[in-house]
Structures are given as C-alpha cells and as structure tokens.
Amino acid sequence: MKISSIPRDLLCVSLLALCVSGANAAEKITLKLAHNLDRSHVVHQAFEEMAKEVQQLSKGDMRIRIYPSSQMGSARETLELLQNGALDMTKGSASDLESFDNTYAIYNLPYLFKDQQHFNRVVFGEVGKEIMDSTKDKGFFAISAYVAGTRSFYAKKPIMKPEDLKGLKIRVQASPTTIKMVELMGGSPTPISFGEVYTAMQQGVVDGAENNIPSWVQTRHIEIAKVLSEDEHTSIPDFLVISTKTWNKLTPNQQQILMKAAKDSEVYQQKQWEKVDADSRAQAKEMGATIVSVDKAPFRAAVKPLYDDFAKDPKQAALLAKFEAAAK
C-alpha cells in the first residue's frame, strides 16, 4: 500500500508512535564499569548496590554492567580506556589518579589526616568535592568517594622503624608521592599491578607491600607476609570515576539518578567497611598472623621532605591549608 493511500489521521498517529518509540529507545542506556577489585571487596559491593538503585529509579531504562577483578585491565589501564572513550566508569584510588592529574597527589601524603573525622570532613566535604570536580577538562571526574582504611606495611618480619625497611623491596602503587615516601623511609619502592602482588611476593620479586588490613587478608597476601606493622602511614580514598564524555551524553534526569545512587553507595560502603575491618582483624588472628603497633614519630620525621616539596607549589600549598583547616 502506498503512503498516499493511508488516511491522514492514521498516518499522523503512526508517525507519532514511531517518534515516541524512538525517544524511549534513545533514553535506554547501559553504562560499563570496570575495576581491579575482587567481587568480595566492599567497594565492588557498593557498586552492585548502586547498579540496583539506578535500575530501580530509572524503571529499567538505565543499567550498569560491572566488570570486576581486572577483567578489563589494571586500574591504570581502565583509566586509560575511560579517557579513550572505550569505558564509561572505573574505580581509581587517589594513588592511581595522581598519575593522571597531580591534584590527587595530596591524598598520598603520609600522615595527612588527624583521625577518621578529619578524613570524612575533607573527602566528603567541600574540599573533597573541589578535587573530584577539578579534572572534567581532562576527560574524567569523580562522582563518589569511598573509605579504604589506613595503609600499613606488611612483610615476613616486623617493620618497627624506618631503618627496618632498608634493603626491602616494597610493592607500591604507581604514585610518585608513595614511591618518594618509601624511599625517604629507607625502602626500595617497586610499582606492581595489584593483581600480581601475591605471585611477586611468592617469588621474592618484592619482600612486602603496604595496604589496609582487609586487603592484606582478602588477597591472601597474609599467607606469605605474616606480619603487618600498623604504622598507618596513609588513608587514601577510592573514587568512582566517570568519563566526561559519558556524563555529557546523559539526560539531566539520568545524571540525577546516577548521582543519587552514587552518593547512597558511599553511605552503604562506609557501614560495610567498619564490619569488614573488624572481621579481617579477627580472621588475621585466626590465621596465625600478627598485627604489631608501631611508634609513628620516626616515620613522620622521615617523610617531612614531602611536605617541604608540597609547600613550594602555591596551588598544592593552598590545598594543603584547606586540609589542615578542616582538622580544627
């Protein structure tokens, strides 16, 4: 049948239906989120909660497909995929992000936070939001932040003072600040992908590593490095990072839904972290591992040059002043 033979009213209705159908199809979207954490990690679980909420709030029009456990590469590789437009979202710690934008370097300064309350006021407050928004012109920015406990050294022997690090190859993230920190403390920093650490310790490529207690236990690093020396040198947050290009493609309503779910995931993750930290400490004891207390003063003194370097950069010095003000 020719179009000209269709009644005009019926034709208009048909065209309108096609337009509405096309508009609805355009609103449906699936976002790809890849990260390097295991499915058991609380940040992955927070992402799963976020994905459920996004699907519920959008009535199925928005979905998040998650690729955990380095399925799409290391943290650095997924950040590069995101910048290249091949990925929508990823998880990046401040150590990972420092290599992509120096603003995040401040979070890698050792002994930066006075306590957990100070950490929360900075990371989830105005200063933290300023940092998260600062990289939009670099092709990405953070939409939520997550606690990751405090990082300490673990090896086959206790590390009670900086001198104990002498001659030890310590696995670190590829963060210039963290690398400098370990050097100042007397160790040999060795950047290795997170997923390769167990084998590297097993084969003697590195003598130890530094991370939070849940990661030490869950990754089974504890099987090789039985002693964690709780010097608590850093409290480095994790971030959910989105491609600026992806964000700009979302409708205002979709942006609102994603932001709400992302912020709710922060609250969920914080509650889960407290439980996991307590459980991991108990598990470490059951496995015959040791957590030793450390006098932090010698470690703080060793890393003072890092702060001196920061003070030379007016932008970093101003940011550090805001961090210090949040402690009062």
C-alpha positions as CSV (number, residue, x, y, z in Angstrom):
1,M,0.0,0.0,0.0
2,K,1.3,3.4,-0.9
3,I,1.6,6.1,1.9
4,S,-0.7,8.4,-0.1
5,S,-3.5,5.8,0.3
6,I,-3.3,5.7,4.1
7,P,-5.8,8.0,5.9
8,R,-4.2,11.2,7.1
9,D,-5.3,10.8,10.7
10,L,-3.9,7.2,10.9
11,L,-0.6,8.3,9.3
12,C,-0.2,11.1,11.9
13,V,-0.9,8.6,14.8
14,S,1.6,6.1,13.3
15,L,4.3,8.7,12.9
16,L,3.8,9.9,16.5
17,A,4.0,6.4,17.8
18,L,7.3,5.9,15.9
19,C,8.7,9.1,17.4
20,V,7.7,8.2,20.9
21,S,9.2,4.7,20.5
22,G,12.4,6.2,19.2
23,A,12.6,8.7,22.1
24,N,12.2,5.9,24.6
25,A,14.8,3.8,22.9
26,A,17.2,6.7,23.0
27,E,16.7,7.1,26.8
28,K,17.7,3.5,27.5
29,I,21.4,3.2,28.3
30,T,23.8,0.7,29.7
31,L,27.0,2.0,31.3
32,K,30.1,-0.1,31.6
33,L,32.0,0.0,34.9
34,A,35.3,-1.9,35.2
35,H,37.6,-2.1,38.2
36,N,40.5,-4.2,39.6
37,L,38.9,-5.3,42.9
38,D,37.6,-8.8,43.7
39,R,33.8,-9.4,44.0
40,S,34.1,-9.8,47.8
41,H,35.5,-6.2,48.2
42,V,33.1,-3.8,49.8
43,V,33.7,-1.2,47.1
44,H,32.5,-3.7,44.5
45,Q,29.5,-4.5,46.7
46,A,28.8,-0.8,46.9
47,F,28.9,-0.6,43.1
48,E,26.4,-3.5,42.9
49,E,24.0,-1.6,45.3
50,M,24.4,1.5,43.1
51,A,23.6,-0.5,40.0
52,K,20.4,-1.9,41.6
53,E,19.3,1.6,42.6
54,V,20.0,3.1,39.2
55,Q,17.9,0.4,37.6
56,Q,15.0,0.8,40.1
57,L,15.0,4.7,39.9
58,S,15.1,4.6,36.1
59,K,12.5,1.8,35.9
60,G,14.9,-0.3,33.9
61,D,15.9,2.4,31.4
62,M,19.4,2.7,32.9
63,R,21.7,-0.2,33.7
64,I,25.3,-0.5,34.9
65,R,27.2,-3.5,33.8
66,I,30.1,-4.2,36.1
67,Y,33.4,-5.9,35.1
68,P,35.4,-6.7,38.4
69,S,38.7,-8.4,39.1
70,S,40.8,-6.7,36.4
71,Q,38.7,-8.2,33.6
72,M,39.4,-5.1,31.5
73,G,42.9,-4.4,32.9
74,S,44.6,-2.8,35.8
75,A,43.5,0.5,37.4
76,R,45.8,2.5,35.1
77,E,44.6,0.6,32.1
78,T,40.9,1.1,32.9
79,L,41.5,4.8,33.4
80,E,43.2,5.0,30.0
81,L,40.2,3.1,28.5
82,L,37.9,5.7,30.1
83,Q,39.9,8.6,28.7
84,N,39.9,7.0,25.3
85,G,36.1,6.6,25.3
86,A,36.1,2.8,25.5
87,L,34.8,2.7,29.1
88,D,32.2,4.7,31.0
89,M,33.3,4.3,34.6
90,T,36.0,2.9,36.7
91,K,37.4,2.8,40.3
92,G,40.5,4.7,40.9
93,S,42.3,5.3,44.2
94,A,44.0,8.7,44.7
95,S,47.3,6.9,44.0
96,D,46.0,5.7,40.6
97,L,44.6,9.2,39.8
98,E,47.7,11.1,40.8
99,S,49.4,9.9,37.6
100,F,46.5,11.4,35.5
101,D,46.2,14.7,37.5
102,N,48.6,16.0,40.1
103,T,45.7,17.5,42.2
104,Y,45.1,14.0,43.7
105,A,48.7,13.8,44.9
106,I,47.8,15.4,48.2
107,Y,45.8,12.4,49.3
108,N,49.0,10.3,49.1
109,L,50.9,12.4,51.6
110,P,51.7,10.3,54.6
111,Y,50.1,11.2,58.0
112,L,47.9,13.7,56.3
113,F,44.8,13.1,58.5
114,K,44.5,13.6,62.2
115,D,41.7,11.0,62.6
116,Q,38.7,9.5,60.8
117,Q,36.6,12.5,61.4
118,H,39.2,14.8,59.8
119,F,39.3,12.4,56.8
120,N,35.5,12.5,56.5
121,R,35.3,16.3,56.7
122,V,37.8,16.6,53.9
123,V,36.9,13.8,51.5
124,F,33.1,14.1,51.8
125,G,33.1,17.9,52.3
126,E,33.7,21.0,50.1
127,V,37.4,20.5,49.6
128,G,36.9,16.9,48.5
129,K,34.2,17.9,46.1
130,E,36.5,20.6,44.7
131,I,39.1,17.9,43.9
132,M,36.6,15.5,42.5
133,D,35.3,18.1,40.0
134,S,38.7,19.5,39.1
135,T,39.5,17.1,36.2
136,K,36.5,17.5,34.0
137,D,38.6,19.1,31.3
138,K,41.0,16.0,31.4
139,G,38.1,13.8,30.2
140,F,37.1,12.3,33.6
141,F,35.9,13.3,37.1
142,A,34.8,11.5,40.3
143,I,31.2,11.3,41.4
144,S,31.6,9.4,44.7
145,A,34.3,8.6,47.2
146,Y,34.9,5.6,49.4
147,V,36.9,4.9,52.6
148,A,39.8,2.5,52.3
149,G,41.0,2.3,55.9
150,T,44.6,3.1,56.7
151,R,47.6,1.6,54.8
152,S,50.5,-0.1,56.7
153,F,53.5,-2.2,55.8
154,Y,53.4,-6.0,55.8
155,A,56.2,-8.4,55.3
156,K,57.7,-11.6,56.8
157,K,59.2,-9.6,59.7
158,P,58.1,-6.6,61.7
159,I,58.8,-3.1,60.4
160,M,59.1,-1.1,63.7
161,K,61.1,1.8,62.5
162,P,62.2,3.3,59.1
163,E,65.6,1.6,59.3
164,D,63.8,-1.8,59.2
165,L,62.8,-1.0,55.6
166,K,66.4,-0.8,54.4
167,G,67.1,-3.3,51.7
168,L,63.4,-4.3,51.4
169,K,61.6,-4.2,48.1
170,I,58.1,-2.9,48.9
171,R,55.3,-3.1,46.4
172,V,53.6,0.3,45.9
173,Q,51.0,1.7,43.6
174,A,52.3,3.8,40.7
175,S,52.1,7.0,42.7
176,P,55.1,9.4,42.6
177,T,54.3,10.5,46.1
178,T,54.1,7.0,47.5
179,I,57.3,6.0,45.7
180,K,59.1,9.0,47.3
181,M,57.6,8.2,50.7
182,V,59.0,4.7,50.7
183,E,62.4,6.0,49.5
184,L,62.5,8.5,52.3
185,M,61.7,5.8,54.8
186,G,64.7,3.8,53.5
187,G,62.9,1.1,51.5
188,S,63.0,0.2,47.7
189,P,59.6,1.1,46.2
190,T,58.5,-1.4,43.5
191,P,55.4,-0.5,41.5
192,I,53.5,-3.6,40.6
193,S,49.9,-4.2,39.4
194,F,47.6,-5.1,42.4
195,G,46.7,-8.5,40.9
196,E,50.3,-9.5,40.6
197,V,51.4,-8.9,44.2
198,Y,50.8,-12.4,45.6
199,T,52.9,-14.0,42.9
200,A,55.6,-11.3,43.2
201,M,55.9,-11.9,47.0
202,Q,55.8,-15.6,46.5
203,Q,58.7,-15.5,44.0
204,G,60.7,-12.9,46.0
205,V,60.3,-10.1,43.4
206,V,59.2,-8.0,46.4
207,D,59.7,-8.5,50.1
208,G,56.5,-6.9,51.2
209,A,53.8,-4.5,50.4
210,E,51.6,-1.8,52.0
211,N,47.8,-1.8,52.2
212,N,44.9,-1.8,54.6
213,I,44.1,-4.8,56.8
214,P,41.1,-6.1,54.8
215,S,43.1,-6.1,51.6
216,W,46.0,-7.9,53.3
217,V,43.6,-10.7,54.4
218,Q,41.3,-10.9,51.4
219,T,44.1,-11.1,48.8
220,R,45.7,-13.9,50.8
221,H,48.9,-11.8,50.9
222,I,48.7,-12.7,54.6
223,E,49.7,-16.3,53.7
224,I,53.2,-15.1,52.7
225,A,53.6,-11.8,54.7
226,K,52.5,-12.9,58.2
227,V,53.4,-9.6,60.0
228,L,51.5,-6.3,59.5
229,S,53.2,-3.4,61.2
230,E,50.4,-0.9,61.8
231,D,52.2,2.4,61.1
232,E,49.1,3.7,59.3
233,H,51.1,5.9,57.0
234,T,48.3,6.8,54.6
235,S,44.5,7.0,54.4
236,I,43.9,7.0,50.6
237,P,40.3,7.2,49.4
238,D,38.9,5.3,46.4
239,F,36.8,7.1,43.8
240,L,34.2,6.2,41.3
241,V,35.3,8.0,38.1
242,I,33.2,8.7,35.1
243,S,34.1,9.8,31.6
244,T,33.2,13.4,31.0
245,K,32.0,12.4,27.5
246,T,29.7,9.7,29.0
247,W,28.3,12.2,31.6
248,N,27.5,14.8,28.9
249,K,25.6,12.2,26.9
250,L,23.2,11.5,29.9
251,T,20.0,13.5,30.2
252,P,19.6,15.7,33.3
253,N,17.2,13.1,34.8
254,Q,19.8,10.3,34.1
255,Q,22.5,12.4,35.7
256,Q,20.3,13.0,38.8
257,I,19.6,9.3,39.1
258,L,23.2,8.3,38.8
259,M,24.4,10.9,41.3
260,K,21.8,9.9,43.9
261,A,22.7,6.2,43.6
262,A,26.4,7.0,43.7
263,K,26.0,9.1,46.9
264,D,23.9,6.4,48.5
265,S,26.6,3.9,47.7
266,E,29.1,5.9,49.8
267,V,26.9,5.5,52.9
268,Y,26.5,1.8,52.2
269,Q,30.2,1.3,51.7
270,Q,31.2,3.1,54.9
271,K,28.9,0.9,57.0
272,Q,30.2,-2.3,55.3
273,W,33.9,-1.2,55.7
274,E,33.6,-0.9,59.5
275,K,32.3,-4.5,59.7
276,V,34.9,-5.9,57.2
277,D,37.8,-4.2,59.1
278,A,36.8,-5.8,62.4
279,D,36.2,-9.2,60.8
280,S,39.6,-9.1,59.0
281,R,41.4,-8.4,62.2
282,A,39.8,-11.4,63.8
283,Q,40.5,-13.5,60.8
284,A,44.2,-12.5,60.7
285,K,44.5,-13.7,64.3
286,E,42.8,-17.0,63.5
287,M,45.3,-17.5,60.6
288,G,48.3,-17.1,63.0
289,A,49.3,-13.7,61.6
290,T,50.5,-10.8,63.7
291,I,49.5,-7.1,63.8
292,V,52.0,-5.1,65.7
293,S,51.7,-1.5,67.0
294,V,54.3,1.0,65.8
295,D,55.7,4.3,67.1
296,K,54.8,6.6,64.2
297,A,57.0,9.5,65.2
298,P,60.2,8.3,63.4
299,F,58.2,7.6,60.2
300,R,56.6,11.1,60.3
301,A,60.0,12.6,60.7
302,A,61.4,10.7,57.8
303,V,58.8,11.9,55.3
304,K,58.9,15.6,56.2
305,P,60.7,16.5,52.9
306,L,57.5,15.5,51.1
307,Y,55.7,18.3,52.9
308,D,58.5,20.7,52.2
309,D,58.2,19.9,48.4
310,F,54.4,20.5,48.6
311,A,54.9,23.9,50.2
312,K,56.9,25.0,47.1
313,D,53.9,24.7,44.8
314,P,51.4,27.6,45.6
315,K,48.5,25.6,44.3
316,Q,49.3,22.5,46.4
317,A,50.2,24.6,49.4
318,A,46.8,26.3,49.3
319,L,45.0,23.0,49.0
320,L,47.1,21.6,52.0
321,A,46.0,24.7,54.0
322,K,42.3,23.8,53.4
323,F,43.0,20.2,54.6
324,E,44.7,21.5,57.7
325,A,41.8,23.9,58.4
326,A,39.3,21.0,58.2
327,A,41.1,19.4,61.2
328,K,40.2,22.3,63.6
